[in-house]
């Protein structure tokens, strides 16, 4: 199935292709259609995921898939949450977001640094699909005191999965896919698609 992937994030495109490509999904980045991402105005990951998928489907005429994912830190009341990509401000990059996060957690003791990555994936078969399909995943862990590793993207260098001494940025890609919030959400989505 040919699906527009509603993201410009090269890391996400690679992960989706690695995980769903072998199942017969061919992903085309929305940039190939000249689609600029819409403003993410949703209050939840579900809201933003379906907003992006419907927008890409309407402009491409193809089914579209979008995810919204982020980091929820317990000591920060769930922040940065849906604003994870824009935590340090609009247009801020991964480094600025990580710096702001670590600064906000300077005084948080090791025992209170619990966090999770959360991901929601939405598949809209048409722009007005009345019953879009959602996949959801969560990855529990802790926030490290300093970045480690060079793999992955986003907050990966400062997140260590529960029971793991390495940061996500230190995990091999295949290992990350089997554990990650996005991997869990993709598996959940695939299971739901098989039941339709």
Buried (B, 14 or more C-beta within 10 A) or exposed (E): BEBBBBBEBEBBBEBBBBBBEEEEBEBBBBBEBEBEBBEBEBEEBBBBBBBBBBBBBBBBEBBBBBBBBBBBBBBBEBBBBBBBBBBBEEEBEBEEBBBBBBEBBEEBEEEEBBBBBBBBBBBBBBBEBEEBBBBBBEBEBBBBEEBBBEBBBBBBBBBBBEEBEBBBBBBEEEBBBEBBBBBBBBBBBBEBBEEE
